[in-house]
Amino acid sequence: LPDVNVICAGIDRLCQAGVEGHTADPHVVRERAKQLLAFSEALATTQASKAEHAEKCNRGIRLVVEAPLGQCGSDGATLGGTYQDSKVCQSKGCADVRPTADNPWIQWVCVFLVVGLTAPYYICTTYRGWFVDEGFAITRNPDARGETPLLDVLQHDFWGTALVPPEGYNTHKSFRPLVTLLYAVEWQASARFGFQGLEMQPMRLLSCMLHSANSVLVLRLLHILRVGRWWTLLGAATFATHPIHIENIVYLVGRADALATTLMLWAILEYLRPTLQSPSKLPCMSYVALAALSAAAGLCKEPGFTVPFFLACAEIVLCARWRHCCGLLIMFAWLGSMRIWYVGGTEAGFGYIDTPVRYQDRWLTRTLSYLFQHAYYAKLMVLPWNQSWDYSYDALPMVHSFEDARMLLVLAAYLGLFSLMAYGLLVSRRRPTIILGVGLVVIPFVPASNLFFLVGTTVGERLLYPCTVGWALLAAGLSEAAPKSGKFAWRCSMAVLLVIYILNSNVRMSHWRGPSALFETDALHWSR
């Protein structure tokens, strides 16, 4: 570097002229220049390892330029502050999650690894049976076979019943026309290309491809949030191999959740990419794309409408731009209101077998039973075991009092959730992945929680598909944030959990090889 006097003279000229209307104290800047010179001399004389060299370089440069001129205000005071002041400045602006450049070859290797983890699931394309409600949703539904005019499809629910049904008929208010139309396209294409009678095979192929694509989108989301490379791979692998996804892959009714998740992830990426790259600006087209993708996701499955609300919460964490936050909340309210108006409200007719909790007389029984269902969902998300395709009737008996031992599971689930939420908020400026993961677990789950709307099933594993995106973010974020003293134990635990997921998902896939095998296996594990 040139002599320090030459540098100081240049600094004087720069400070007097100012940058974009901002000026700074030349004495403070001169001190920073001296620190940088001293640091460069230290680098020239040390023979430290490459890792230590990079760490010192980052620390030395951040000491001088971590807080850019005028980032926190218009008086140029930021440059005259200390490194600690730059943290305060950062807390007033956006979280430090600007995407970092990575070797394209490494990114492609990660993509191939994640897709490779989903490859064993493609065996379901050889299965020839129809399962459970696929008959009502597809094979006996003229809408899904492409035999109904488009305008009529837009007036029917997912099962082919009119949204305003004639007397004696009930509608579930499950309005998912995009999924129904996709079924129709696949059904007609199967007949055209010689798969008549085997329509389920190409349809399951598309479900497999959809899951692989979602796994790659999760990988991309973690990369944009600047999670470490290995932890990014771990989070995407957690999503790719999660055992509850088998129901969404093989069971074509579960396609609705997977397709909604694809559009939700697309919308989130479309919003976060410009937000993190240029926090002060957000193109108008991003809002248009977000509204379109959120509406499309909601027309696949109801949790899709929650995307704007999630992004409004993310705005508070990442940038705290209240104008954008209000706009997102208005978008969420408008989309939700339009959906409720179009289908004629939220009240749906479900029988006792499907939704026994709603028919309980005591308010306490209904409340505790729903809370236990939430806790059971949490157990399925973290460590699914002895899964079932049907939790209706009394598969999960009612909880009548606080003395029931199952309330311990409810307590553990909610304490764990609130603990993660508190920790995520505490480190949200440095590691926003954790609190965003909590949000992606909770917010898409609300429509399935029976808190605001009645759901037509007691517990449905397929309903957790969008929530596992949040679980993947939590797995990656918590792994990266683990303290050095316990990082090895955490890595071993996550490796064991990933192995369990891989083994359990492939075992569960074998259970779905046919209706009789599925029913016999589930009856063995669920004697009730």
URJOTA-V851212 format. One line per field, one symbol per residue. ss: DSSP state (~ for helix, > for strand, _ for the rest). phi: phi as a letter, one per 40 degrees, with the letter a starting at -180 (. if undefined). burial: 1 if it has 24 or more other C-alpha atoms within 12 Angstrom, else 0. Layout:
# URJOTA-V851212
ss->???
phi->???
burial->???
This chain:
# URJOTA-V851212
ss->___~~~~~~~~~~~~~~_>__>___~~~~~~~~~~~~~~~~~~~~____~~~~~~~~~~~~~~~~_________________~~~~~~~~~~___________~~~~~~~~~~~~~~~~~~~~~~~_______~~~~~~__________~~~~__>_____>______________~~~~~~~~~~~~~~~~______~~~~~~~~~~~~~~~~~~~~~~~~~~____~~~~~~~~~~~~~___~~~~~~_~~~~~~~~~~~~~~~~~~~~~~~~~~______~~~~~~~~~~~~~~~___~~~~~~~~~~~~~~~~~___~~~~~~~~~~~~~~~~~~~~~~_____________~~~___~~~~~~~~~~~~~~~~~~~~~_______________________~~~~~~~~~~~~~~~~~~~~_____~~~~~~~~~~~___~~~____________~~~~__~~~~~~~~~~~~~~~__~~~~~~~~~~~~~~~~~~~~~~~~~~~~___~~~~~~~~~~~___
phi->.cdccccccccdcccccgbfgbbaccccccccccccccccccccbcbcccccccccccccccccbcbccgccabcgccccccccccccdcccbcccbccbcbcdccccccccccccccdccccccccbccbfcccccbcbbdcccgbbddccdcbbcccgcccbcccgbbbcgccbccccccdcccccccccbgbcgbdcccccccccccccccccccdccccccgcddcccccccccccbccccdccccccccddcccccdccccccccccdccccadcbaddccccccccccccccccaddcccdcccccccdcccbfcccccccccccccccccccccccghbcbcbccccbcccccccccccccccccccccdcccccacafcacabcfbdbdcbbacccccccccccccccccccccccccbcccbcdccccdcccccccdcccgcbbcbcacbbccccdccccccccccccccccccdcbccccccccccccccdccccccccccccadccccccccccbcc
burial->000000000010001000000011110111111101101000000000000000000001011111111111000111111000111011101111110000000000011011111111111110111111010011101111110000001111111111110000001111111111111111110100000001111111111111111111111111111111111111111111111111111111111111111111111111111111101001000110111111111111111111111111111111111001101110111011001100100101110001111100000001111111111111111111111111110011111100000110110011001001101110111111111111111111111111001111111111111111111111111111100000000010011011001101111111111000010011000000
